[in-house]
Amino acid sequence: MEKTEQALIRRVVLDAGPIIHLDEIGCINLLSDFDEPIVPDSVWKEVEHHRPSAFQKNDLASCRG
């Protein structure tokens, strides 16, 4: 039987704390290490309330879900 390689997709569901704190220390770009970061709507709203600049600096709009 031949073994085939499958692409590993790295997904992560984010919470507000890590997003906020990564932005505070200027390291939010580390989220780009994941293929599919997912930001639930409730988390999105919390980050917008506490740290709106986090989404302005980065292309996380496609991660909203």
PDB file with SEQRES, HELIX, SHEET and CRYST1 records, atoms N, CA, C and O in Angstrom:
SEQRES   1 A   65  MET GLU LYS THR GLU GLN ALA LEU ILE ARG ARG VAL VAL          
SEQRES   2 A   65  LEU ASP ALA GLY PRO ILE ILE HIS LEU ASP GLU ILE GLY          
SEQRES   3 A   65  CYS ILE ASN LEU LEU SER ASP PHE ASP GLU PRO ILE VAL          
SEQRES   4 A   65  PRO ASP SER VAL TRP LYS GLU VAL GLU HIS HIS ARG PRO          
SEQRES   5 A   65  SER ALA PHE GLN LYS ASN ASP LEU ALA SER CYS ARG GLY          
HELIX    1 AA1 ALA A   16  GLU A   24  1                                   9    
HELIX    2 AA2 ILE A   28  ASP A   33  5                                   6    
HELIX    3 AA3 ASP A   41  HIS A   50  1                                  10    
HELIX    4 AA4 SER A   53  GLN A   56  1                                   4    
HELIX    5 AA5 ALA A   61  CYS A   63  5                                   3    
SHEET    1 AA1 2 ARG A  11  VAL A  13  0                                        
SHEET    2 AA1 2 GLU A  36  ILE A  38  1                                        
CRYST1    1.000    1.000    1.000  90.00  90.00  90.00 P 1           1          
ATOM      1  N   MET A   1       0.849  -1.176   0.000  1.00  0.00           N  
ATOM      2  CA  MET A   1       0.000   0.000   0.000  1.00  0.00           C  
ATOM      3  C   MET A   1       0.894   1.238   0.000  1.00  0.00           C  
ATOM      4  O   MET A   1       1.851   1.331   0.769  1.00  0.00           O  
ATOM      5  N   GLU A   2       0.574   2.161  -0.852  1.00  0.00           N  
ATOM      6  CA  GLU A   2       1.351   3.386  -0.996  1.00  0.00           C  
ATOM      7  C   GLU A   2       0.873   4.430   0.008  1.00  0.00           C  
ATOM      8  O   GLU A   2      -0.326   4.663   0.161  1.00  0.00           O  
ATOM      9  N   LYS A   3       1.805   5.036   0.669  1.00  0.00           N  
ATOM     10  CA  LYS A   3       1.480   6.065   1.644  1.00  0.00           C  
ATOM     11  C   LYS A   3       1.486   7.426   0.954  1.00  0.00           C  
ATOM     12  O   LYS A   3       2.453   7.773   0.276  1.00  0.00           O  
ATOM     13  N   THR A   4       0.431   8.187   1.120  1.00  0.00           N  
ATOM     14  CA  THR A   4       0.359   9.518   0.516  1.00  0.00           C  
ATOM     15  C   THR A   4       0.485  10.578   1.596  1.00  0.00           C  
ATOM     16  O   THR A   4       0.071  10.382   2.739  1.00  0.00           O  
ATOM     17  N   GLU A   5       1.064  11.696   1.211  1.00  0.00           N  
ATOM     18  CA  GLU A   5       1.206  12.807   2.146  1.00  0.00           C  
ATOM     19  C   GLU A   5      -0.006  13.716   2.039  1.00  0.00           C  
ATOM     20  O   GLU A   5      -0.474  14.032   0.945  1.00  0.00           O  
ATOM     21  N   GLN A   6      -0.502  14.129   3.191  1.00  0.00           N  
ATOM     22  CA  GLN A   6      -1.609  15.071   3.217  1.00  0.00           C  
ATOM     23  C   GLN A   6      -1.098  16.375   3.810  1.00  0.00           C  
ATOM     24  O   GLN A   6      -0.279  16.387   4.728  1.00  0.00           O  
ATOM     25  N   ALA A   7      -1.595  17.449   3.271  1.00  0.00           N  
ATOM     26  CA  ALA A   7      -1.196  18.765   3.780  1.00  0.00           C  
ATOM     27  C   ALA A   7      -1.781  18.957   5.176  1.00  0.00           C  
ATOM     28  O   ALA A   7      -2.966  18.710   5.400  1.00  0.00           O  
ATOM     29  N   LEU A   8      -0.965  19.388   6.085  1.00  0.00           N  
ATOM     30  CA  LEU A   8      -1.401  19.672   7.440  1.00  0.00           C  
ATOM     31  C   LEU A   8      -1.852  21.126   7.497  1.00  0.00           C  
ATOM     32  O   LEU A   8      -1.069  22.036   7.226  1.00  0.00           O  
ATOM     33  N   ILE A   9      -3.108  21.338   7.848  1.00  0.00           N  
ATOM     34  CA  ILE A   9      -3.644  22.690   7.965  1.00  0.00           C  
ATOM     35  C   ILE A   9      -3.656  23.048   9.442  1.00  0.00           C  
ATOM     36  O   ILE A   9      -4.292  22.377  10.255  1.00  0.00           O  
ATOM     37  N   ARG A  10      -2.949  24.105   9.771  1.00  0.00           N  
ATOM     38  CA  ARG A  10      -2.864  24.524  11.168  1.00  0.00           C  
ATOM     39  C   ARG A  10      -3.944  25.557  11.445  1.00  0.00           C  
ATOM     40  O   ARG A  10      -3.878  26.697  10.985  1.00  0.00           O  
ATOM     41  N   ARG A  11      -4.943  25.125  12.211  1.00  0.00           N  
ATOM     42  CA  ARG A  11      -6.050  26.002  12.580  1.00  0.00           C  
ATOM     43  C   ARG A  11      -5.933  26.343  14.059  1.00  0.00           C  
ATOM     44  O   ARG A  11      -5.421  25.561  14.860  1.00  0.00           O  
ATOM     45  N   VAL A  12      -6.418  27.521  14.395  1.00  0.00           N  
ATOM     46  CA  VAL A  12      -6.448  27.935  15.794  1.00  0.00           C  
ATOM     47  C   VAL A  12      -7.679  28.810  15.993  1.00  0.00           C  
ATOM     48  O   VAL A  12      -7.964  29.695  15.186  1.00  0.00           O  
ATOM     49  N   VAL A  13      -8.401  28.551  17.076  1.00  0.00           N  
ATOM     50  CA  VAL A  13      -9.524  29.403  17.461  1.00  0.00           C  
ATOM     51  C   VAL A  13      -8.995  30.321  18.547  1.00  0.00           C  
ATOM     52  O   VAL A  13      -8.522  29.868  19.589  1.00  0.00           O  
ATOM     53  N   LEU A  14      -9.082  31.611  18.290  1.00  0.00           N  
ATOM     54  CA  LEU A  14      -8.468  32.599  19.171  1.00  0.00           C  
ATOM     55  C   LEU A  14      -9.433  33.139  20.212  1.00  0.00           C  
ATOM     56  O   LEU A  14     -10.637  33.241  19.980  1.00  0.00           O  
ATOM     57  N   ASP A  15      -8.880  33.477  21.352  1.00  0.00           N  
ATOM     58  CA  ASP A  15      -9.611  34.155  22.410  1.00  0.00           C  
ATOM     59  C   ASP A  15      -9.105  35.597  22.458  1.00  0.00           C  
ATOM     60  O   ASP A  15      -8.055  35.911  21.899  1.00  0.00           O  
ATOM     61  N   ALA A  16      -9.846  36.456  23.118  1.00  0.00           N  
ATOM     62  CA  ALA A  16      -9.499  37.879  23.130  1.00  0.00           C  
ATOM     63  C   ALA A  16      -8.162  38.160  23.814  1.00  0.00           C  
ATOM     64  O   ALA A  16      -7.383  38.981  23.331  1.00  0.00           O  
ATOM     65  N   GLY A  17      -7.894  37.496  24.917  1.00  0.00           N  
ATOM     66  CA  GLY A  17      -6.669  37.766  25.678  1.00  0.00           C  
ATOM     67  C   GLY A  17      -5.400  37.659  24.854  1.00  0.00           C  
ATOM     68  O   GLY A  17      -4.604  38.599  24.836  1.00  0.00           O  
ATOM     69  N   PRO A  18      -5.187  36.538  24.170  1.00  0.00           N  
ATOM     70  CA  PRO A  18      -3.970  36.434  23.361  1.00  0.00           C  
ATOM     71  C   PRO A  18      -3.875  37.486  22.251  1.00  0.00           C  
ATOM     72  O   PRO A  18      -2.789  37.995  21.976  1.00  0.00           O  
ATOM     73  N   ILE A  19      -4.987  37.809  21.622  1.00  0.00           N  
ATOM     74  CA  ILE A  19      -4.971  38.824  20.565  1.00  0.00           C  
ATOM     75  C   ILE A  19      -4.571  40.178  21.152  1.00  0.00           C  
ATOM     76  O   ILE A  19      -3.706  40.869  20.613  1.00  0.00           O  
ATOM     77  N   ILE A  20      -5.213  40.546  22.263  1.00  0.00           N  
ATOM     78  CA  ILE A  20      -4.942  41.834  22.894  1.00  0.00           C  
ATOM     79  C   ILE A  20      -3.488  41.923  23.342  1.00  0.00           C  
ATOM     80  O   ILE A  20      -2.821  42.928  23.096  1.00  0.00           O  
ATOM     81  N   HIS A  21      -2.997  40.884  23.993  1.00  0.00           N  
ATOM     82  CA  HIS A  21      -1.641  40.944  24.543  1.00  0.00           C  
ATOM     83  C   HIS A  21      -0.570  40.826  23.462  1.00  0.00           C  
ATOM     84  O   HIS A  21       0.487  41.447  23.573  1.00  0.00           O  
ATOM     85  N   LEU A  22      -0.828  40.043  22.423  1.00  0.00           N  
ATOM     86  CA  LEU A  22       0.125  40.009  21.313  1.00  0.00           C  
ATOM     87  C   LEU A  22       0.231  41.384  20.654  1.00  0.00           C  
ATOM     88  O   LEU A  22       1.315  41.809  20.254  1.00  0.00           O  
ATOM     89  N   ASP A  23      -0.909  42.077  20.547  1.00  0.00           N  
ATOM     90  CA  ASP A  23      -0.878  43.425  19.976  1.00  0.00           C  
ATOM     91  C   ASP A  23      -0.134  44.389  20.903  1.00  0.00           C  
ATOM     92  O   ASP A  23       0.616  45.243  20.430  1.00  0.00           O  
ATOM     93  N   GLU A  24      -0.334  44.260  22.210  1.00  0.00           N  
ATOM     94  CA  GLU A  24       0.342  45.146  23.168  1.00  0.00           C  
ATOM     95  C   GLU A  24       1.864  45.041  23.077  1.00  0.00           C  
ATOM     96  O   GLU A  24       2.568  46.039  23.230  1.00  0.00           O  
ATOM     97  N   ILE A  25       2.362  43.849  22.832  1.00  0.00           N  
ATOM     98  CA  ILE A  25       3.819  43.683  22.768  1.00  0.00           C  
ATOM     99  C   ILE A  25       4.348  43.722  21.338  1.00  0.00           C  
ATOM    100  O   ILE A  25       5.523  43.451  21.093  1.00  0.00           O  
ATOM    101  N   GLY A  26       3.473  44.061  20.402  1.00  0.00           N  
ATOM    102  CA  GLY A  26       3.902  44.228  19.013  1.00  0.00           C  
ATOM    103  C   GLY A  26       4.213  42.925  18.292  1.00  0.00           C  
ATOM    104  O   GLY A  26       5.025  42.901  17.368  1.00  0.00           O  
ATOM    105  N   CYS A  27       3.570  41.843  18.713  1.00  0.00           N  
ATOM    106  CA  CYS A  27       3.866  40.533  18.127  1.00  0.00           C  
ATOM    107  C   CYS A  27       2.642  39.844  17.533  1.00  0.00           C  
ATOM    108  O   CYS A  27       2.636  38.623  17.380  1.00  0.00           O  
ATOM    109  N   ILE A  28       1.620  40.602  17.199  1.00  0.00           N  
ATOM    110  CA  ILE A  28       0.411  39.984  16.661  1.00  0.00           C  
ATOM    111  C   ILE A  28       0.676  39.289  15.320  1.00  0.00           C  
ATOM    112  O   ILE A  28      -0.091  38.426  14.891  1.00  0.00           O  
ATOM    113  N   ASN A  29       1.761  39.677  14.677  1.00  0.00           N  
ATOM    114  CA  ASN A  29       2.121  39.037  13.412  1.00  0.00           C  
ATOM    115  C   ASN A  29       2.423  37.550  13.588  1.00  0.00           C  
ATOM    116  O   ASN A  29       2.462  36.813  12.602  1.00  0.00           O  
ATOM    117  N   LEU A  30       2.635  37.098  14.813  1.00  0.00           N  
ATOM    118  CA  LEU A  30       2.868  35.667  15.056  1.00  0.00           C  
ATOM    119  C   LEU A  30       1.659  34.821  14.671  1.00  0.00           C  
ATOM    120  O   LEU A  30       1.791  33.623  14.419  1.00  0.00           O  
ATOM    121  N   LEU A  31       0.492  35.438  14.625  1.00  0.00           N  
ATOM    122  CA  LEU A  31      -0.711  34.700  14.225  1.00  0.00           C  
ATOM    123  C   LEU A  31      -0.635  34.243  12.775  1.00  0.00           C  
ATOM    124  O   LEU A  31      -1.360  33.333  12.372  1.00  0.00           O  
ATOM    125  N   SER A  32       0.227  34.861  11.998  1.00  0.00           N  
ATOM    126  CA  SER A  32       0.368  34.453  10.598  1.00  0.00           C  
ATOM    127  C   SER A  32       1.030  33.076  10.462  1.00  0.00           C  
ATOM    128  O   SER A  32       1.072  32.517   9.367  1.00  0.00           O  
ATOM    129  N   ASP A  33       1.540  32.533  11.559  1.00  0.00           N  
ATOM    130  CA  ASP A  33       2.104  31.180  11.537  1.00  0.00           C  
ATOM    131  C   ASP A  33       1.017  30.119  11.328  1.00  0.00           C  
ATOM    132  O   ASP A  33       1.306  28.991  10.929  1.00  0.00           O  
ATOM    133  N   PHE A  34      -0.225  30.495  11.602  1.00  0.00           N  
ATOM    134  CA  PHE A  34      -1.343  29.570  11.445  1.00  0.00           C  
ATOM    135  C   PHE A  34      -1.982  29.757  10.078  1.00  0.00           C  
ATOM    136  O   PHE A  34      -2.095  30.876   9.578  1.00  0.00           O  
ATOM    137  N   ASP A  35      -2.397  28.644   9.483  1.00  0.00           N  
ATOM    138  CA  ASP A  35      -3.048  28.698   8.176  1.00  0.00           C  
ATOM    139  C   ASP A  35      -4.449  29.274   8.279  1.00  0.00           C  
ATOM    140  O   ASP A  35      -4.879  30.032   7.409  1.00  0.00           O  
ATOM    141  N   GLU A  36      -5.162  28.918   9.340  1.00  0.00           N  
ATOM    142  CA  GLU A  36      -6.554  29.346   9.490  1.00  0.00           C  
ATOM    143  C   GLU A  36      -6.842  29.812  10.911  1.00  0.00           C  
ATOM    144  O   GLU A  36      -7.432  29.066  11.693  1.00  0.00           O  
ATOM    145  N   PRO A  37      -6.433  31.045  11.264  1.00  0.00           N  
ATOM    146  CA  PRO A  37      -6.844  31.564  12.568  1.00  0.00           C  
ATOM    147  C   PRO A  37      -8.324  31.933  12.519  1.00  0.00           C  
ATOM    148  O   PRO A  37      -8.784  32.552  11.559  1.00  0.00           O  
ATOM    149  N   ILE A  38      -9.057  31.555  13.544  1.00  0.00           N  
ATOM    150  CA  ILE A  38     -10.503  31.801  13.590  1.00  0.00           C  
ATOM    151  C   ILE A  38     -10.801  32.671  14.807  1.00  0.00           C  
ATOM    152  O   ILE A  38     -10.399  32.354  15.927  1.00  0.00           O  
ATOM    153  N   VAL A  39     -11.511  33.769  14.571  1.00  0.00           N  
ATOM    154  CA  VAL A  39     -11.904  34.681  15.641  1.00  0.00           C  
ATOM    155  C   VAL A  39     -13.428  34.670  15.729  1.00  0.00           C  
ATOM    156  O   VAL A  39     -14.094  35.239  14.864  1.00  0.00           O  
ATOM    157  N   PRO A  40     -13.997  34.028  16.764  1.00  0.00           N  
ATOM    158  CA  PRO A  40     -15.456  34.037  16.919  1.00  0.00           C  
ATOM    159  C   PRO A  40     -15.990  35.462  17.077  1.00  0.00           C  
ATOM    160  O   PRO A  40     -15.277  36.354  17.538  1.00  0.00           O  
ATOM    161  N   ASP A  41     -17.242  35.664  16.693  1.00  0.00           N  
ATOM    162  CA  ASP A  41     -17.843  37.006  16.751  1.00  0.00           C  
ATOM    163  C   ASP A  41     -17.762  37.629  18.139  1.00  0.00           C  
ATOM    164  O   ASP A  41     -17.464  38.817  18.262  1.00  0.00           O  
ATOM    165  N   SER A  42     -18.021  36.848  19.184  1.00  0.00           N  
ATOM    166  CA  SER A  42     -17.987  37.401  20.544  1.00  0.00           C  
ATOM    167  C   SER A  42     -16.576  37.858  20.919  1.00  0.00           C  
ATOM    168  O   SER A  42     -16.412  38.861  21.614  1.00  0.00           O  
ATOM    169  N   VAL A  43     -15.572  37.133  20.466  1.00  0.00           N  
ATOM    170  CA  VAL A  43     -14.174  37.511  20.716  1.00  0.00           C  
ATOM    171  C   VAL A  43     -13.844  38.772  19.929  1.00  0.00           C  
ATOM    172  O   VAL A  43     -13.185  39.679  20.437  1.00  0.00           O  
ATOM    173  N   TRP A  44     -14.310  38.821  18.680  1.00  0.00           N  
ATOM    174  CA  TRP A  44     -14.076  39.988  17.828  1.00  0.00           C  
ATOM    175  C   TRP A  44     -14.597  41.253  18.516  1.00  0.00           C  
ATOM    176  O   TRP A  44     -13.913  42.276  18.554  1.00  0.00           O  
ATOM    177  N   LYS A  45     -15.818  41.171  19.060  1.00  0.00           N  
ATOM    178  CA  LYS A  45     -16.426  42.332  19.728  1.00  0.00           C  
ATOM    179  C   LYS A  45     -15.640  42.739  20.969  1.00  0.00           C  
ATOM    180  O   LYS A  45     -15.472  43.930  21.234  1.00  0.00           O  
ATOM    181  N   GLU A  46     -15.161  41.762  21.727  1.00  0.00           N  
ATOM    182  CA  GLU A  46     -14.384  42.066  22.928  1.00  0.00           C  
ATOM    183  C   GLU A  46     -13.070  42.757  22.574  1.00  0.00           C  
ATOM    184  O   GLU A  46     -12.673  43.718  23.233  1.00  0.00           O  
ATOM    185  N   VAL A  47     -12.399  42.271  21.540  1.00  0.00           N  
ATOM    186  CA  VAL A  47     -11.142  42.889  21.121  1.00  0.00           C  
ATOM    187  C   VAL A  47     -11.406  44.297  20.588  1.00  0.00           C  
ATOM    188  O   VAL A  47     -10.647  45.220  20.884  1.00  0.00           O  
ATOM    189  N   GLU A  48     -12.464  44.470  19.812  1.00  0.00           N  
ATOM    190  CA  GLU A  48     -12.800  45.807  19.309  1.00  0.00           C  
ATOM    191  C   GLU A  48     -13.049  46.779  20.449  1.00  0.00           C  
ATOM    192  O   GLU A  48     -12.702  47.957  20.353  1.00  0.00           O  
ATOM    193  N   HIS A  49     -13.647  46.291  21.525  1.00  0.00           N  
ATOM    194  CA  HIS A  49     -13.939  47.144  22.683  1.00  0.00           C  
ATOM    195  C   HIS A  49     -12.664  47.510  23.454  1.00  0.00           C  
ATOM    196  O   HIS A  49     -12.475  48.671  23.817  1.00  0.00           O  
ATOM    197  N   HIS A  50     -11.795  46.535  23.705  1.00  0.00           N  
ATOM    198  CA  HIS A  50     -10.625  46.746  24.551  1.00  0.00           C  
ATOM    199  C   HIS A  50      -9.360  47.147  23.790  1.00  0.00           C  
ATOM    200  O   HIS A  50      -8.499  47.835  24.338  1.00  0.00           O  
ATOM    201  N   ARG A  51      -9.249  46.723  22.543  1.00  0.00           N  
ATOM    202  CA  ARG A  51      -8.017  46.991  21.783  1.00  0.00           C  
ATOM    203  C   ARG A  51      -8.333  47.086  20.297  1.00  0.00           C  
ATOM    204  O   ARG A  51      -7.876  46.242  19.526  1.00  0.00           O  
ATOM    205  N   PRO A  52      -9.099  48.086  19.870  1.00  0.00           N  
ATOM    206  CA  PRO A  52      -9.511  48.191  18.472  1.00  0.00           C  
ATOM    207  C   PRO A  52      -8.341  48.266  17.493  1.00  0.00           C  
ATOM    208  O   PRO A  52      -8.484  47.891  16.329  1.00  0.00           O  
ATOM    209  N   SER A  53      -7.203  48.740  17.948  1.00  0.00           N  
ATOM    210  CA  SER A  53      -6.049  48.849  17.054  1.00  0.00           C  
ATOM    211  C   SER A  53      -5.529  47.492  16.592  1.00  0.00           C  
ATOM    212  O   SER A  53      -4.836  47.413  15.578  1.00  0.00           O  
ATOM    213  N   ALA A  54      -5.848  46.436  17.313  1.00  0.00           N  
ATOM    214  CA  ALA A  54      -5.345  45.100  16.952  1.00  0.00           C  
ATOM    215  C   ALA A  54      -5.818  44.684  15.560  1.00  0.00           C  
ATOM    216  O   ALA A  54      -5.061  44.067  14.811  1.00  0.00           O  
ATOM    217  N   PHE A  55      -7.037  45.009  15.211  1.00  0.00           N  
ATOM    218  CA  PHE A  55      -7.561  44.617  13.908  1.00  0.00           C  
ATOM    219  C   PHE A  55      -7.225  45.625  12.822  1.00  0.00           C  
ATOM    220  O   PHE A  55      -7.292  45.296  11.638  1.00  0.00           O  
ATOM    221  N   GLN A  56      -6.870  46.827  13.195  1.00  0.00           N  
ATOM    222  CA  GLN A  56      -6.522  47.838  12.204  1.00  0.00           C  
ATOM    223  C   GLN A  56      -5.139  47.608  11.619  1.00  0.00           C  
ATOM    224  O   GLN A  56      -4.891  47.969  10.469  1.00  0.00           O  
ATOM    225  N   LYS A  57      -4.243  47.021  12.377  1.00  0.00           N  
ATOM    226  CA  LYS A  57      -2.869  46.820  11.947  1.00  0.00           C  
ATOM    227  C   LYS A  57      -2.683  45.545  11.154  1.00  0.00           C  
ATOM    228  O   LYS A  57      -1.667  45.384  10.479  1.00  0.00           O  
ATOM    229  N   ASN A  58      -3.629  44.647  11.218  1.00  0.00           N  
ATOM    230  CA  ASN A  58      -3.428  43.318  10.649  1.00  0.00           C  
ATOM    231  C   ASN A  58      -4.631  42.882   9.826  1.00  0.00           C  
ATOM    232  O   ASN A  58      -5.743  43.386   9.987  1.00  0.00           O  
ATOM    233  N   ASP A  59      -4.377  41.955   8.963  1.00  0.00           N  
ATOM    234  CA  ASP A  59      -5.449  41.445   8.115  1.00  0.00           C  
ATOM    235  C   ASP A  59      -6.125  40.254   8.779  1.00  0.00           C  
ATOM    236  O   ASP A  59      -5.991  39.120   8.319  1.00  0.00           O  
ATOM    237  N   LEU A  60      -6.842  40.509   9.847  1.00  0.00           N  
ATOM    238  CA  LEU A  60      -7.560  39.447  10.547  1.00  0.00           C  
ATOM    239  C   LEU A  60      -9.039  39.423  10.160  1.00  0.00           C  
ATOM    240  O   LEU A  60      -9.804  38.599  10.661  1.00  0.00           O  
ATOM    241  N   ALA A  61      -9.431  40.325   9.275  1.00  0.00           N  
ATOM    242  CA  ALA A  61     -10.846  40.381   8.895  1.00  0.00           C  
ATOM    243  C   ALA A  61     -11.343  39.069   8.316  1.00  0.00           C  
ATOM    244  O   ALA A  61     -12.500  38.700   8.517  1.00  0.00           O  
ATOM    245  N   SER A  62     -10.492  38.371   7.611  1.00  0.00           N  
ATOM    246  CA  SER A  62     -10.905  37.101   7.014  1.00  0.00           C  
ATOM    247  C   SER A  62     -11.007  35.988   8.035  1.00  0.00           C  
ATOM    248  O   SER A  62     -11.485  34.898   7.719  1.00  0.00           O  
ATOM    249  N   CYS A  63     -10.563  36.246   9.262  1.00  0.00           N  
ATOM    250  CA  CYS A  63     -10.561  35.227  10.309  1.00  0.00           C  
ATOM    251  C   CYS A  63     -11.840  35.258  11.125  1.00  0.00           C  
ATOM    252  O   CYS A  63     -12.083  34.378  11.950  1.00  0.00           O  
ATOM    253  N   ARG A  64     -12.639  36.257  10.895  1.00  0.00           N  
ATOM    254  CA  ARG A  64     -13.857  36.415  11.699  1.00  0.00           C  
ATOM    255  C   ARG A  64     -14.829  35.289  11.395  1.00  0.00           C  
ATOM    256  O   ARG A  64     -15.107  34.992  10.233  1.00  0.00           O  
ATOM    257  N   GLY A  65     -15.338  34.672  12.433  1.00  0.00           N  
ATOM    258  CA  GLY A  65     -16.258  33.571  12.194  1.00  0.00           C  
ATOM    259  C   GLY A  65     -17.025  33.263  13.364  1.00  0.00           C  
ATOM    260  O   GLY A  65     -17.855  32.354  13.337  1.00  0.00           O  
TER     261      GLY A  65                                                      
END                                                                             
